[in-house]
Amino acid sequence: MANTTQKASKQRFTIDFQPRLFSTLKGYNRQKFSKDLMAGIIVGIVAIPLAIAFGIASGVGPTEGLVTAIIAGFLISALGGTKVQIGGPTGAFIVIVYGIIQQFGLAGLAIATVMAGVMQIVMGVFRLGSVIKFMPYPIIVGFTGGIAITIFSTQMNDLFGLGIESVPANFIDKWACYFQNIGNINWWALLVGVLSILIIIYTPRFSKKIPGSLMAIVVMTIACWLLREFAGVDSIKTIGDLYELPKGLPSFRIPALAEGETFFSTAQAVLPSAFTIAILGAIESLLSAMVADGVVGDRHNSNTELIGNGIANIVTPFFGGIPATGAIARTMANINNGGRTPIAGIVHTVVLLLVLLLLGGLVGLIPMPCLAGVLIVVSYNMSGWRTIRSMCRQSRGDIAVLFVTLLLTVIFDLTIAIEVGLIMAVVLFMKRVMESTSISVVQNEIGVHHDGENDEVLTVPAHTEVYEIEGPFFFGIANKFEEISNMRSKMPIRIIRMRKVTFIDATGIHNLEIFIESALKEGRKVILSGVNADVYAEIDKAGIVDMVGRENVLDHIHKALARAEEVAKTL
């Protein structure tokens, strides 16, 4: 018996870390590699403008965006739990990363990202992957829509060429600042931005292979260079005008804390943001993996995926990177171009590395209004306005959760939005459970249902009343049970019918215990009926079974009524 217990204990604490790279290499051949190679090259090309744009929009720079896509992308592909996942910086992180940098600097961002990585590894180690996927859908739609609105609002300065050096972080203040500077519109910049958006929209009509964002960047970069060189138009800001360009391989470095700050004080301050990064990264990565599974007919390992993401987020900040996760758009691009193993994801990081090493100078020529156009299209695709419109036909509770989460994301920050959204969702869930749980008191006769056949009506013995609880007996319903029991007549025998009580929590046990103690003090008998195995185990541990007597805890109402008749004869 002891050996069996020890084996069970070992199995319970086994870490579920099985990177798909190693299993897919078995039987790997040249044909598979050629497909992965082509998919990886195409995804790498797709990722170039996105990595640069996400890095800049997050408040860091193009180099940091590319470094994140390279290092985190490699680790997520090599150590993750899916065959086709492509990792890197995503639009979902822009809001939270920008806020951390504004408040705590780059060192605070690095600490928050590492802490988030540790949290993700802990989630994977304790097998929470399947739990994370069940985040209430209205919350996901709400904060995704809020992020989209926030990303859109951050691009107005570059799109219109307003030249504002310090744009306020607050959403309302930001738009107030834009309207105050509306007279400073740079019409050349606006033209570049609008044309970039049009190119991105219409490119898929002519070519499914060439990403519209890359086409927009190539065309607009060439056009702006020609305008600057031959027409003297130098008012269109480029990446090179505002940021230090990438030079060589990224080096390992430990971010320096501001004077007077310590690691522990900063870690304590950024803890809520780190938790948001961890949860947001886990949700986005696992949702991406689920979508990919449906397309390629595979089944990912959620816990391994979390551990792989966690390792990536621990390592990347030491090379200047930002938080990363699985990216749905790039993952789908990988699948659609033939990628079927993690090798495609690794190839995509090699392509990005070559861009960082060989084309860093050309990156500096990319016009900022063009990147603004890329991010505006990204925000539109993220907004999920069609989903929001369809969800407006659902219950008022879900609509409230969705729009509260969206508004809090936009007006305050993502951390507050997720916390409040979760609290609202939990309260609404409890309300629905409470509404589905009923308590009734029966005297004289009670119906017994047999799956729609041969239903019968049983006679309740004299001096007996039956309390029937239908649904979970938890803290939300326990007080209701107490109120009803106090309002009823004082019959000497009480049967508590629990056949539909699926679980009972500590509050339910406490109220049941008070009810039984009160009845016993008054000389009344309490009989429990229809107690299932799980509920029986809980009330037995709490001492309730011994309190009423084991002979008074029965598995069926027939037995309970018969027992009540026996007790009634002794009165």
SULPEWO-V942577 format. One record per pair of residues at least 12 apart in sequence whose ideal C-beta (glycine too) atoms are under 10 Angstrom apart, sorted by the first residue. I is the first residue (numbers start at 1). J is the second residue. Records with the same first field share a line. If there is no record, write none. Layout:
I: J + J
This chain:
12: 127
13: 125 + 126 + 127
14: 125 + 127
15: 121 + 124 + 125 + 126 + 127 + 303 + 304 + 307
16: 81 + 124 + 125 + 126 + 127 + 129 + 301 + 302 + 303 + 304 + 306 + 307
17: 79 + 81 + 121 + 124 + 125 + 301 + 303 + 304 + 306 + 307 + 308 + 311
18: 81 + 301 + 303 + 304 + 307
19: 77 + 78 + 79 + 80 + 81 + 82 + 301 + 304 + 305 + 307 + 308 + 342
20: 77 + 78 + 79 + 80 + 81 + 82 + 83 + 84 + 85 + 298 + 300 + 301 + 304 + 305 + 308 + 341 + 342
21: 77 + 78 + 79 + 80 + 83 + 308 + 341 + 342 + 343 + 345 + 346
22: 78 + 79 + 342
23: 83 + 301 + 341 + 342
24: 36 + 83 + 84 + 340 + 341 + 342 + 343
25: 341 + 342 + 343
28: 341 + 343
32: 338 + 339 + 340 + 341 + 343 + 344
33: 341 + 343 + 344 + 347
34: 338
35: 337 + 338 + 339 + 340 + 341 + 343 + 344
36: 84 + 334 + 337 + 338 + 339 + 340 + 341 + 342 + 343 + 344 + 345 + 346 + 347 + 348
37: 338 + 339 + 343 + 344 + 347 + 350
38: 337 + 338 + 339 + 344 + 347
39: 84 + 86 + 333 + 334 + 335 + 336 + 337 + 338 + 339 + 340 + 341 + 343 + 344 + 345 + 347 + 348
40: 77 + 86 + 334 + 337 + 338 + 339 + 342 + 343 + 344 + 345 + 346 + 347 + 348 + 349 + 350 + 351
41: 337 + 344 + 347 + 348 + 350 + 351
42: 209 + 210 + 211 + 333 + 334 + 336 + 337 + 338 + 339 + 344 + 347 + 348 + 351
43: 73 + 84 + 86 + 88 + 211 + 327 + 329 + 330 + 331 + 332 + 333 + 334 + 335 + 336 + 337 + 339 + 344 + 345 + 347 + 348 + 349 + 351 + 352
44: 69 + 70 + 73 + 86 + 330 + 334 + 344 + 345 + 347 + 348 + 349 + 350 + 351 + 352 + 353 + 354 + 355
45: 209 + 210 + 211 + 213 + 214 + 333 + 348 + 351 + 352 + 355
46: 86 + 210 + 211 + 212 + 213 + 214 + 327 + 329 + 330 + 333 + 334 + 337 + 348 + 351
47: 65 + 66 + 69 + 70 + 73 + 86 + 88 + 89 + 211 + 213 + 214 + 327 + 329 + 330 + 333 + 334 + 348 + 349 + 351 + 352 + 355
48: 62 + 65 + 66 + 69 + 211 + 213 + 214 + 217 + 351 + 352 + 355 + 356 + 359 + 363 + 366
49: 65 + 200 + 211 + 212 + 213 + 214 + 215 + 216 + 217 + 218 + 363 + 366 + 370 + 371 + 374 + 375 + 378
50: 65 + 69 + 88 + 89 + 90 + 91 + 211 + 213 + 214 + 327 + 329 + 330 + 371 + 374 + 375 + 378
51: 63 + 64 + 65 + 66 + 67 + 68 + 69 + 70 + 73 + 88 + 89 + 90 + 324 + 327 + 330 + 352 + 355 + 356
52: 64 + 65 + 66 + 69 + 89 + 213 + 217 + 239 + 243 + 246 + 355 + 363 + 366 + 371 + 374
53: 65 + 89 + 91 + 94 + 151 + 155 + 213 + 217 + 239 + 366 + 370 + 371 + 372 + 373 + 374 + 375 + 378
54: 66 + 68 + 69 + 88 + 89 + 90 + 91 + 92 + 93 + 94 + 97 + 151 + 322 + 324 + 327 + 371 + 374 + 375 + 378
55: 67 + 68 + 69 + 89 + 94 + 97 + 243 + 320 + 321 + 322 + 371
56: 94 + 154 + 158 + 239 + 242 + 243 + 366 + 368 + 371 + 372 + 375
57: 89 + 91 + 93 + 94 + 95 + 97 + 98 + 150 + 151 + 154 + 155 + 158 + 371 + 372 + 374 + 375 + 378 + 379
58: 89 + 91 + 93 + 94 + 95 + 96 + 97 + 98 + 99 + 100 + 101 + 109 + 154 + 322 + 323
59: 94 + 97 + 98 + 99 + 100 + 101 + 102 + 106 + 109 + 154 + 169 + 322
60: 89 + 97 + 98 + 101 + 106 + 109 + 243 + 320 + 321 + 322
61: 239 + 242 + 243 + 244 + 245 + 246 + 320
62: 239 + 240 + 242 + 243 + 244 + 245 + 246 + 356 + 360 + 363 + 364 + 366 + 371
63: 239 + 243 + 244 + 245 + 246 + 247 + 250 + 320 + 321 + 356 + 360 + 363
64: 89 + 97 + 106 + 109 + 243 + 246 + 250 + 316 + 317 + 319 + 320 + 321 + 322
65: 88 + 89 + 246 + 321 + 322 + 352
66: 88 + 89 + 246 + 250 + 321 + 352 + 353 + 355 + 356 + 360 + 363
67: 89 + 246 + 249 + 250 + 316 + 319 + 320 + 321 + 322 + 352 + 353 + 356
68: 87 + 88 + 89 + 90 + 93 + 113 + 250 + 312 + 313 + 316 + 317 + 319 + 320 + 321 + 322 + 323 + 324 + 352
69: 86 + 87 + 88 + 89 + 316 + 321 + 322 + 324 + 327 + 330 + 348 + 349 + 351 + 352 + 353 + 355 + 356
70: 88 + 249 + 250 + 316 + 319 + 321 + 348 + 349 + 350 + 351 + 352 + 353 + 354 + 355 + 356
71: 87 + 88 + 250 + 312 + 315 + 316 + 317 + 318 + 319 + 320 + 321 + 324 + 349 + 352 + 353
72: 87 + 88 + 89 + 113 + 117 + 308 + 309 + 311 + 312 + 313 + 315 + 316 + 317 + 319 + 321 + 322 + 323 + 324 + 325 + 349
73: 85 + 86 + 87 + 88 + 89 + 312 + 316 + 324 + 326 + 327 + 330 + 345 + 346 + 348 + 349 + 350 + 352 + 353
74: 87 + 88 + 312 + 315 + 316 + 342 + 345 + 346 + 348 + 349 + 350 + 352 + 353
75: 87 + 308 + 309 + 310 + 311 + 312 + 313 + 314 + 315 + 316 + 324 + 345 + 346 + 349
76: 88 + 285 + 305 + 308 + 309 + 311 + 312 + 313 + 324 + 325 + 326 + 327 + 342 + 345 + 349
77: 308 + 312 + 326 + 334 + 339 + 341 + 342 + 343 + 344 + 345 + 346 + 347 + 348 + 349
78: 308 + 311 + 312 + 342 + 343 + 345 + 346 + 349
79: 304 + 305 + 307 + 308 + 309 + 310 + 311 + 312 + 342
80: 285 + 289 + 300 + 301 + 304 + 305 + 306 + 307 + 308 + 309 + 311 + 312 + 326 + 342 + 345
81: 124 + 129 + 285 + 286 + 289 + 299 + 300 + 301 + 302 + 303 + 304 + 305 + 306 + 307 + 308 + 309
82: 285 + 286 + 288 + 289 + 290 + 292 + 293 + 296 + 298 + 299 + 300 + 301 + 302 + 304 + 305 + 308 + 326 + 331 + 342 + 345
83: 289 + 292 + 293 + 296 + 298 + 299 + 300 + 334 + 335 + 339 + 340 + 341 + 342 + 343 + 344 + 345
84: 288 + 289 + 292 + 293 + 295 + 296 + 298 + 300 + 326 + 331 + 332 + 334 + 335 + 339 + 340 + 341 + 342 + 344 + 345
85: 285 + 286 + 288 + 289 + 292 + 300 + 305 + 308 + 309 + 325 + 326 + 327 + 328 + 330 + 331 + 334 + 335 + 339 + 342 + 344 + 345
86: 288 + 292 + 326 + 327 + 328 + 329 + 330 + 331 + 332 + 333 + 334 + 335 + 339 + 342 + 344 + 345 + 348 + 349
87: 281 + 285 + 288 + 305 + 308 + 309 + 312 + 313 + 316 + 324 + 325 + 326 + 327 + 330 + 331 + 345 + 348 + 349
88: 312 + 316 + 321 + 322 + 324 + 325 + 326 + 327 + 330 + 345 + 348 + 349 + 352
89: 316 + 321 + 322 + 323 + 324 + 325 + 327
90: 147 + 280 + 281 + 284 + 285 + 288 + 323 + 324 + 325 + 326 + 327 + 328 + 329 + 330 + 378 + 382
91: 144 + 147 + 148 + 150 + 151 + 284 + 327 + 329 + 375 + 378 + 379 + 381 + 382
92: 143 + 144 + 147 + 148 + 151 + 277 + 280 + 281 + 283 + 284 + 323 + 325 + 327 + 328 + 382 + 414
93: 113 + 147 + 276 + 277 + 280 + 281 + 284 + 322 + 323 + 324 + 325 + 414
94: 147 + 150 + 151 + 154 + 322 + 375 + 378 + 379
95: 143 + 146 + 147 + 148 + 149 + 150 + 151 + 154 + 169 + 171 + 276 + 280 + 409 + 410 + 413 + 414 + 415 + 417
96: 109 + 112 + 116 + 147 + 150 + 273 + 274 + 276 + 277 + 280 + 322 + 323 + 409 + 413 + 414 + 415
97: 109 + 112 + 113 + 273 + 277 + 322 + 323
98: 150 + 151 + 154 + 169 + 413
99: 150 + 169 + 273 + 276 + 412 + 413 + 414 + 415
100: 112 + 113 + 269 + 270 + 273 + 274 + 276 + 277 + 322 + 323 + 413
101: 169 + 322
102: 168 + 169
103: 169 + 269 + 270 + 273 + 413
104: 257 + 258 + 261 + 266 + 269 + 270 + 273
105: 255 + 256 + 257 + 258 + 261 + 266
106: 255 + 256 + 257 + 258 + 317 + 320 + 322
107: 254 + 255 + 256 + 257 + 258 + 261 + 263 + 266 + 270 + 317
108: 255 + 257 + 258 + 261 + 266 + 267 + 269 + 270 + 273 + 274
109: 255 + 270 + 273 + 274 + 277 + 317 + 321 + 322 + 323
110: 253 + 254 + 255 + 256 + 257 + 266 + 270 + 316 + 317 + 318 + 320 + 321 + 322
111: 255 + 257 + 261 + 263 + 264 + 266 + 267 + 268 + 269 + 270 + 271 + 273 + 274 + 317
112: 266 + 267 + 269 + 270 + 271 + 272 + 273 + 274 + 275 + 276 + 277 + 278 + 313 + 317 + 323
113: 270 + 273 + 274 + 277 + 278 + 281 + 312 + 313 + 314 + 315 + 316 + 317 + 318 + 321 + 322 + 323 + 324
114: 255 + 267 + 274 + 310 + 313 + 314 + 315 + 316 + 317 + 318 + 323
115: 267 + 270 + 271 + 273 + 274 + 275 + 277 + 278 + 313 + 314
116: 270 + 271 + 273 + 274 + 275 + 276 + 277 + 278 + 279 + 280 + 281 + 282 + 309 + 310 + 313 + 314 + 317 + 323 + 325
117: 274 + 277 + 278 + 281 + 307 + 309 + 310 + 311 + 312 + 313 + 314 + 315 + 316 + 317 + 323 + 324
118: 274 + 278 + 310 + 311 + 313 + 314
119: 271 + 274 + 275 + 277 + 278 + 279 + 281 + 282 + 306 + 310 + 313
120: 132 + 277 + 278 + 279 + 281 + 282 + 285 + 305 + 306 + 307 + 308 + 309 + 310 + 311 + 312 + 313 + 314 + 325
121: 278 + 303 + 306 + 307 + 308 + 309 + 310 + 311 + 313 + 314
122: 278 + 306 + 307 + 310
123: 278 + 279 + 282 + 302 + 303 + 306 + 307 + 309 + 310
124: 282 + 301 + 302 + 303 + 304 + 305 + 306 + 307 + 308 + 309 + 310 + 311
125: 303 + 306 + 307 + 310
126: 303 + 306
127: 302 + 303 + 306
128: 282 + 302 + 303 + 306
129: 282 + 285 + 286 + 289 + 300 + 301 + 302 + 303 + 304 + 305 + 306 + 307
130: 286 + 302 + 303
131: 282 + 302
132: 278 + 279 + 281 + 282 + 283 + 285 + 286 + 287 + 302 + 303 + 305 + 306
133: 282 + 283 + 286 + 287 + 289 + 290 + 302
134: 283 + 286
135: 279 + 280 + 282 + 283 + 286 + 287 + 418 + 421 + 422 + 425
136: 398 + 401 + 402 + 405 + 421 + 422 + 424 + 425 + 426 + 428 + 429
137: 387 + 391 + 394 + 398 + 401 + 402 + 425
138: 388 + 391 + 394 + 395 + 397 + 398 + 399 + 400 + 401 + 402 + 403 + 404 + 405 + 406 + 421 + 424 + 425 + 428
139: 283 + 398 + 401 + 402 + 404 + 405 + 406 + 417 + 418 + 420 + 421 + 422 + 424 + 425
140: 280 + 283 + 284 + 287 + 384 + 387 + 402 + 405 + 418 + 421
141: 383 + 384 + 387 + 388 + 390 + 391 + 398 + 401 + 402 + 403 + 405 + 406
142: 384 + 388 + 391 + 398 + 399 + 400 + 401 + 402 + 403 + 404 + 405 + 406 + 407 + 408 + 409 + 417 + 418 + 421
143: 276 + 280 + 283 + 402 + 405 + 406 + 408 + 409 + 410 + 414 + 417 + 418 + 421
144: 280 + 283 + 284 + 287 + 382 + 383 + 384 + 387 + 388 + 405 + 406 + 409
145: 379 + 382 + 383 + 384 + 385 + 387 + 388 + 402 + 403 + 405 + 406 + 407 + 409 + 410
146: 171 + 382 + 383 + 402 + 403 + 405 + 406 + 407 + 408 + 409 + 410 + 411 + 412 + 413 + 414 + 417
147: 280 + 379 + 382 + 383 + 406 + 409 + 410 + 414 + 417
148: 376 + 378 + 379 + 380 + 381 + 382 + 383 + 384 + 385 + 406 + 409 + 410
149: 171 + 379 + 382 + 383 + 406 + 407 + 409 + 410
150: 171 + 174 + 379 + 409 + 410 + 411 + 413 + 414
151: 375 + 376 + 378 + 379 + 380 + 382 + 383
152: 372 + 375 + 376 + 377 + 378 + 379 + 380 + 382 + 383
153: 167 + 171 + 172 + 174 + 175 + 178 + 379 + 410
154: 167 + 169 + 171 + 174 + 372 + 375 + 376 + 379
155: 193 + 368 + 369 + 371 + 372 + 373 + 374 + 375 + 376 + 378 + 379
156: 174 + 175 + 177 + 178 + 179 + 181 + 182 + 193 + 372 + 376
157: 174 + 177 + 178 + 181 + 184 + 189 + 237 + 368 + 369 + 372
158: 186 + 189 + 192 + 193 + 237 + 242 + 367 + 368 + 369 + 370 + 371 + 372 + 373 + 375 + 376
159: 185 + 186 + 189 + 190 + 192 + 193 + 194 + 196 + 197 + 368 + 369 + 370 + 371 + 372 + 373 + 375 + 376
160: 178 + 181 + 182 + 184 + 185 + 186 + 187 + 189 + 190 + 193 + 369 + 372
161: 184 + 185 + 186 + 187 + 188 + 189 + 190 + 191 + 192 + 193 + 235 + 236 + 237 + 367 + 368 + 369 + 372
162: 177 + 178 + 180 + 181 + 182 + 183 + 184 + 185 + 186 + 189 + 190
163: 181 + 184 + 185 + 186 + 189 + 235 + 237
164: 177 + 178 + 180 + 181 + 184
167: 181
169: 413
170: 411 + 412 + 413
171: 407 + 409 + 410 + 411 + 412 + 413
172: 410 + 411
186: 235 + 236 + 237 + 369
187: 235
188: 224 + 227 + 231 + 233 + 234 + 235 + 236 + 367 + 369
189: 224 + 235 + 236 + 237 + 367 + 368 + 369 + 370 + 372
190: 369 + 372
191: 220 + 223 + 236 + 369
192: 216 + 219 + 220 + 221 + 223 + 224 + 227 + 236 + 367 + 368 + 369 + 370 + 372 + 373
193: 216 + 220 + 236 + 367 + 368 + 369 + 370 + 371 + 372 + 373 + 374 + 376
194: 369 + 373 + 376
195: 216 + 219 + 220 + 223 + 369 + 370 + 373
196: 212 + 213 + 215 + 216 + 217 + 219 + 220 + 223 + 367 + 369 + 370 + 371 + 372 + 373 + 374 + 376 + 377
197: 212 + 216 + 369 + 370 + 372 + 373 + 374 + 376 + 377 + 380
198: 212 + 216 + 373
199: 212 + 213 + 214 + 215 + 216 + 217 + 218 + 219 + 220 + 370 + 373 + 374 + 377
200: 212 + 213 + 214 + 215 + 216 + 217 + 370 + 373 + 374 + 376 + 377 + 378 + 380
201: 216 + 373 + 377 + 380
202: 215
203: 215 + 216 + 219
208: 336 + 337
209: 336 + 337
211: 329 + 330 + 333 + 374
212: 374 + 377
213: 370 + 371 + 373 + 374 + 375 + 377 + 378
214: 374
216: 366 + 370 + 371 + 373 + 374 + 377
217: 363 + 365 + 366 + 367 + 370 + 371 + 373 + 374
218: 362 + 366 + 370
219: 370
220: 236 + 365 + 366 + 367 + 369 + 370 + 371 + 373 + 374
221: 238 + 239 + 362 + 363 + 364 + 365 + 366 + 367 + 370
222: 365
223: 236 + 367 + 370
224: 236 + 237 + 238 + 365 + 366 + 367 + 368 + 369 + 370
225: 238 + 362 + 365 + 367
227: 367
228: 365 + 367
236: 367 + 368 + 369 + 370
237: 367 + 368 + 369
238: 363 + 364 + 365 + 366 + 367 + 368 + 369 + 370 + 371
239: 362 + 363 + 364 + 365 + 366 + 367 + 368 + 370 + 371
240: 360 + 361 + 362 + 363 + 364 + 365 + 366
241: 364 + 365 + 367 + 368
242: 364 + 368
243: 363 + 364 + 368
244: 364
245: 360 + 361 + 362 + 363 + 364 + 365
246: 355 + 356 + 357 + 359 + 360 + 361 + 363 + 364
247: 356 + 357 + 360 + 361
248: 356 + 357 + 360
249: 319 + 353 + 356 + 357
250: 316 + 318 + 319 + 320 + 321 + 353 + 356
251: 318 + 319 + 320
252: 315 + 318 + 319 + 320
253: 317 + 318 + 319 + 320
254: 317 + 318
255: 317 + 318 + 320
272: 413 + 415 + 416 + 418 + 419
273: 323 + 413 + 414 + 415
274: 313 + 323 + 415
275: 415 + 418 + 419
276: 323 + 413 + 414 + 415 + 416 + 417 + 418 + 419
277: 313 + 322 + 323 + 324 + 325 + 414 + 415
278: 306 + 309 + 310 + 313 + 323 + 325
279: 414 + 415 + 418 + 422
280: 323 + 325 + 414 + 415 + 418
281: 306 + 309 + 310 + 312 + 313 + 323 + 324 + 325 + 326
282: 302 + 305 + 306 + 309 + 310 + 325 + 326
283: 325 + 418
284: 309 + 325 + 326 + 327 + 328
285: 300 + 302 + 305 + 306 + 308 + 309 + 312 + 324 + 325 + 326 + 327 + 328 + 331
286: 300 + 302 + 305 + 306 + 309 + 325 + 326
287: 325 + 326 + 328
288: 300 + 305 + 325 + 326 + 327 + 328 + 329 + 330 + 331 + 332
289: 301 + 302 + 305 + 326 + 328 + 331
290: 302 + 328
291: 326 + 328 + 331 + 332 + 335
292: 326 + 328 + 331 + 332 + 334 + 335
295: 331 + 332 + 335 + 336
296: 334 + 335 + 339 + 340
298: 340
300: 326
305: 325 + 326
308: 326 + 342
309: 323 + 324 + 325 + 326
312: 324 + 325
313: 325
326: 345
328: 381 + 382
329: 378 + 381 + 382
330: 345 + 348
331: 345
333: 348
334: 347 + 348
383: 406
387: 402
388: 402 + 403 + 406
391: 403
395: 428 + 432
396: 428
397: 424 + 425 + 427 + 428 + 429 + 431 + 432
398: 424 + 425 + 428
400: 421 + 424 + 425 + 428
401: 420 + 421 + 422 + 423 + 424 + 425 + 427 + 428
402: 421 + 424
404: 417 + 420 + 421 + 423 + 424
405: 417 + 418 + 419 + 420 + 421 + 422 + 424 + 425
406: 421
407: 420
408: 420 + 421
409: 421
427: 476
429: 476
430: 472 + 474 + 475 + 476 + 477
431: 476
433: 471 + 472 + 474 + 476 + 477
434: 471 + 472 + 474 + 475 + 476 + 477 + 480
435: 471 + 476 + 477
436: 470 + 471 + 472 + 477
437: 469 + 470 + 471 + 472 + 473 + 474 + 476 + 477 + 480 + 481 + 500 + 501 + 502
438: 468 + 469 + 470 + 471 + 477 + 480 + 500
439: 467 + 468 + 469 + 470 + 471 + 473 + 477 + 480 + 481 + 482 + 483 + 484 + 485 + 496
440: 466 + 467 + 468 + 469 + 470 + 484 + 497
441: 465 + 466 + 467 + 468 + 484 + 485 + 487 + 488 + 489 + 491 + 494
442: 458 + 460 + 464 + 465 + 466 + 467 + 468 + 495 + 497
443: 460 + 462 + 463 + 464 + 465 + 466 + 488 + 489 + 491
444: 457 + 459 + 460 + 461 + 462 + 464 + 465 + 466
445: 457 + 458 + 459 + 460 + 466
446: 458 + 459 + 460 + 464 + 466 + 468 + 495 + 497 + 557 + 560 + 561
447: 468 + 557
448: 499 + 556 + 557 + 558 + 561
449: 499
456: 558
458: 557 + 558 + 560 + 561
459: 561 + 565
460: 491 + 493 + 495 + 557 + 561 + 564 + 565
461: 493 + 495 + 561 + 562 + 563 + 564 + 565 + 566 + 567 + 568 + 569
462: 491 + 492 + 493 + 564 + 565 + 568 + 571
463: 491 + 492 + 493 + 524 + 525 + 564 + 567 + 568 + 571
464: 491 + 492 + 493 + 494 + 495 + 525 + 527 + 560 + 561 + 563 + 564 + 565 + 567 + 568
465: 485 + 488 + 489 + 490 + 491 + 492 + 493 + 494 + 495 + 564
466: 491 + 493 + 494 + 495 + 496 + 497 + 527 + 529 + 557 + 560 + 561 + 564
467: 481 + 484 + 485 + 488 + 494 + 495 + 496 + 497 + 498 + 515 + 526 + 529
468: 495 + 496 + 497 + 498 + 499 + 500 + 501 + 529 + 530 + 557
469: 481 + 484 + 496 + 497 + 498 + 499 + 500 + 501 + 504 + 508 + 512 + 530
470: 497 + 498 + 499 + 500 + 501 + 502
471: 500 + 501 + 502 + 503
472: 500 + 501 + 502 + 503 + 504 + 505 + 508 + 535
473: 496 + 498 + 500 + 501 + 502 + 503 + 504 + 505 + 507 + 508 + 509 + 511 + 512 + 535 + 538 + 539
474: 501 + 502 + 503 + 504 + 505 + 506 + 507 + 508
475: 505 + 506 + 507 + 508 + 510 + 511
476: 505 + 507 + 508
477: 501 + 505 + 507 + 508 + 511
478: 504 + 505 + 506 + 507 + 508 + 509 + 510 + 511 + 512 + 514 + 515
479: 507 + 511
480: 511
481: 496 + 508 + 511 + 512 + 515
482: 510 + 511 + 512 + 514 + 515 + 518
485: 511 + 512 + 514 + 515 + 518 + 519
486: 515 + 518
490: 519 + 522 + 524
491: 519 + 524 + 525
492: 519 + 522 + 523 + 524 + 525 + 564 + 567 + 568 + 571
493: 519 + 524 + 525 + 526 + 527 + 563 + 564 + 565 + 567 + 568 + 571
494: 515 + 516 + 519 + 524 + 525 + 526 + 527 + 528 + 564
495: 525 + 526 + 527 + 528 + 529 + 530 + 552 + 554 + 557 + 560 + 561 + 563 + 564
496: 512 + 515 + 516 + 526 + 527 + 528 + 529 + 530 + 531 + 548 + 553 + 560
497: 527 + 528 + 529 + 530 + 531 + 556 + 557 + 560
498: 512 + 528 + 529 + 530 + 531 + 532 + 535 + 536 + 539 + 553
499: 529 + 530 + 531 + 532 + 555 + 556 + 557
500: 530 + 532
501: 528 + 530 + 531 + 532 + 534 + 535
502: 532 + 534 + 535
503: 532 + 534 + 535 + 538
504: 531 + 532 + 534 + 535 + 536 + 538 + 539 + 542 + 544
505: 538
506: 538 + 542
508: 535 + 538 + 539
509: 535 + 538 + 539 + 541 + 542 + 543 + 544
510: 542
512: 526 + 528 + 539 + 542 + 544 + 547 + 548
513: 539 + 542 + 543 + 544 + 547
515: 544
516: 528 + 539 + 544 + 547 + 548 + 552
517: 544 + 547
519: 548
520: 547 + 548
523: 571
524: 567
525: 548 + 549 + 552 + 563 + 564 + 567 + 568 + 570 + 571
526: 544 + 547 + 548 + 549 + 552 + 553
527: 548 + 549 + 551 + 552 + 553 + 554 + 559 + 560 + 561 + 563 + 564 + 567
528: 544 + 545 + 548 + 549 + 552 + 553 + 554 + 555 + 560
529: 552 + 553 + 554 + 555 + 556 + 557 + 558 + 559 + 560 + 561 + 563 + 564
530: 554 + 555 + 556 + 557 + 559 + 560
531: 544 + 545 + 553 + 554 + 555 + 560
532: 555
533: 555
536: 553 + 555
539: 553
540: 553
551: 563 + 566
552: 564 + 567
